[in-house]
Amino acid sequence: MAGVKSKKYDIVVIGGLGHVGLPLGIAFANKGLNVCLYDIDPQKAKEVMKGRMPFIEYGAEEVLKKTVGKKLTTSLDMADIAKAKYIIVAIGTPVDEYLSPKLKGFFDLFEKLKTHLDDSQTIIVRSTVYPKVCKQIETFLKKNKLHCKIAYCPERIIQGYSIKELNELPQIVAGLTPAAEKDAIKLFSVLSPKVIPVRIGEAELIKLFANAWRYIMFAVTNQFYMLSTAHGENYDNIRKALMDGYGRAASIPSAGFTAGPCLLKDTMQLASFTSNNFQLGITAMQINEGLPDFIVAQLRQEYDLSKLTVGILGMTFKADIDDIRDSLSYRLRKLLLFNHANVLCSDEFVKDSSFVSKEALLKKSDIIIIGVVHSAYKKLSFPKSKKIVDLWGLTKKS
Ligand SMILES: NC(=O)c1ccc[n+]([C@@H]2O[C@H](COP(=O)([O-])OP(=O)(O)OC[C@H]3O[C@@H](n4cnc5c(N)ncnc54)[C@H](O)[C@@H]3O)[C@@H](O)[C@H]2O)c1
């Protein structure tokens, strides 16, 4: 990283205490770079400075403890952004209630940022952005007489496992200018085993396609599940038999709630980009988001839910992490309550005083729905006398 030393920090990560920014900052600090994590969350800053991760990222706390106070620090002061050569932007990029990209927060940030920037800096957009946003940042900065280099280097890790994956995954890199591309390649070569340079428009679409692809793939298996179940057949048996020795179908994932802060949002960004002509993405959204409704409708055919206790085992959006953002288990809970069921929830990682233990849930529920398969559920013995809704095939071990 020659040439970077004239500033106090090699990198400042904006949104540096989030699920993307924090592991990335830790990973760069672990490679010997001076990293400042700038954020607006004082609580998380306090925890991180004590060497504690504010959320689950396997393997991260160990590296955090090793680097914090040495190569890694936090800041709540925007003025620190001026002290870094590289500025990595990793704040959230949500969609609004109409599933359109909500870009205001992103551009408000640049409005505030402009007095802390200078032309020697390189801005790396890490957040997943709506196509052409990088170009809009450049236009905005130029209007303010700023000529920072701008690159887009999307994050493709799987939440919970980023410390491992950041060192393993190839990094897509795109610059708005050759100089920006060169700087981005130089930075990510420190971390990634391979960098793949592409055009900026390609990089923006690669990230959205990556998530839309996964979202659609899960929608296919969820549709197969609903189709099989509606016809009284066991999808898990069907899927396993279909895949057995048949490589062309080997990649069919199990059915399950497909949720979280990225897959739906990014598929909808793509739909919005194509003026809602992304039929596959829109259909995938209807299928995946409709799965809790399907489950409740199926149960209502068999039971009077108002007389029963239904337990949802697993509330996070994904196994073995503590993140509930956009989890479909919560949508399921809402639908069950709407149908006057008594609902119990349990989760290994979520701290919620209204939740019960997994053992209590199995005991007290008439119907058990597995929301997500945390590892701790793999050893549970599910009562044979009770109705179990098991999308994942957890209870039908071959
Ligand atoms: N979570 C993932 O697995 C994942 C994977 C790939 C890409 N992404 C993308 O990365 C981006 C960030 O996602 P995330 O999951 O890390 O979100 P997050 O909510 O966990 O983190 C965002 C962080 O930004 C901070 N923040 C918000 N506004 C700020 C501001 N104005 N200045 C400074 N800090 C600010 C928040 O306090 C928070 O710590 C999104 O675009 C997302 O789509 C996420």
PDBQT file of the ligand as one rigid body, heavy atoms in Angstrom, charges set to zero:
ROOT
HETATM    1  N1  LIG A 401     -25.911  -7.854   5.330  1.00  0.00    +0.000 N 
HETATM    2  C1  LIG A 401     -25.364  -8.497   4.326  1.00  0.00    +0.000 C 
HETATM    3  O1  LIG A 401     -25.116  -9.699   4.397  1.00  0.00    +0.000 OA
HETATM    4  C2  LIG A 401     -25.002  -7.775   3.048  1.00  0.00    +0.000 A 
HETATM    5  C3  LIG A 401     -24.293  -8.479   2.068  1.00  0.00    +0.000 A 
HETATM    6  C4  LIG A 401     -23.923  -7.818   0.907  1.00  0.00    +0.000 A 
HETATM    7  C5  LIG A 401     -24.284  -6.489   0.729  1.00  0.00    +0.000 A 
HETATM    8  N2  LIG A 401     -25.000  -5.826   1.685  1.00  0.00    +0.000 N 
HETATM    9  C6  LIG A 401     -25.310  -4.412   1.466  1.00  0.00    +0.000 C 
HETATM   10  O2  LIG A 401     -24.469  -3.651   2.294  1.00  0.00    +0.000 OA
HETATM   11  C7  LIG A 401     -25.127  -2.454   2.735  1.00  0.00    +0.000 C 
HETATM   12  C8  LIG A 401     -25.124  -2.377   4.239  1.00  0.00    +0.000 C 
HETATM   13  O3  LIG A 401     -25.874  -3.447   4.752  1.00  0.00    +0.000 OA
HETATM   14  P1  LIG A 401     -25.727  -3.926   6.254  1.00  0.00    +0.000 P 
HETATM   15  O4  LIG A 401     -26.425  -5.228   6.370  1.00  0.00    +0.000 OA
HETATM   16  O5  LIG A 401     -24.311  -3.835   6.689  1.00  0.00    +0.000 OA
HETATM   17  O6  LIG A 401     -26.558  -2.794   7.015  1.00  0.00    +0.000 OA
HETATM   18  P2  LIG A 401     -26.474  -2.455   8.575  1.00  0.00    +0.000 P 
HETATM   19  O7  LIG A 401     -27.735  -1.762   8.892  1.00  0.00    +0.000 OA
HETATM   20  O8  LIG A 401     -26.072  -3.658   9.339  1.00  0.00    +0.000 OA
HETATM   21  O9  LIG A 401     -25.258  -1.431   8.663  1.00  0.00    +0.000 OA
HETATM   22  C9  LIG A 401     -25.318  -0.107   8.264  1.00  0.00    +0.000 C 
HETATM   23  C10 LIG A 401     -24.499   0.718   9.244  1.00  0.00    +0.000 C 
HETATM   24  O10 LIG A 401     -24.482   2.056   8.736  1.00  0.00    +0.000 OA
HETATM   25  C11 LIG A 401     -24.658   2.941   9.833  1.00  0.00    +0.000 C 
HETATM   26  N3  LIG A 401     -25.149   4.205   9.267  1.00  0.00    +0.000 N 
HETATM   27  C12 LIG A 401     -26.373   4.498   8.800  1.00  0.00    +0.000 A 
HETATM   28  N4  LIG A 401     -26.409   5.758   8.326  1.00  0.00    +0.000 NA
HETATM   29  C13 LIG A 401     -25.158   6.258   8.497  1.00  0.00    +0.000 A 
HETATM   30  C14 LIG A 401     -24.559   7.512   8.212  1.00  0.00    +0.000 A 
HETATM   31  N5  LIG A 401     -25.247   8.483   7.661  1.00  0.00    +0.000 N 
HETATM   32  N6  LIG A 401     -23.249   7.686   8.526  1.00  0.00    +0.000 NA
HETATM   33  C15 LIG A 401     -22.539   6.688   9.101  1.00  0.00    +0.000 A 
HETATM   34  N7  LIG A 401     -23.050   5.479   9.392  1.00  0.00    +0.000 NA
HETATM   35  C16 LIG A 401     -24.344   5.275   9.093  1.00  0.00    +0.000 A 
HETATM   36  C17 LIG A 401     -25.608   2.237  10.762  1.00  0.00    +0.000 C 
HETATM   37  O11 LIG A 401     -25.528   2.749  12.073  1.00  0.00    +0.000 OA
HETATM   38  C18 LIG A 401     -25.096   0.795  10.645  1.00  0.00    +0.000 C 
HETATM   39  O12 LIG A 401     -24.092   0.526  11.610  1.00  0.00    +0.000 OA
HETATM   40  C19 LIG A 401     -26.505  -2.496   2.087  1.00  0.00    +0.000 C 
HETATM   41  O13 LIG A 401     -26.459  -1.811   0.863  1.00  0.00    +0.000 OA
HETATM   42  C20 LIG A 401     -26.702  -3.986   1.849  1.00  0.00    +0.000 C 
HETATM   43  O14 LIG A 401     -27.610  -4.228   0.802  1.00  0.00    +0.000 OA
HETATM   44  C21 LIG A 401     -25.351  -6.443   2.842  1.00  0.00    +0.000 A 
ENDROOT
TORSDOF 0
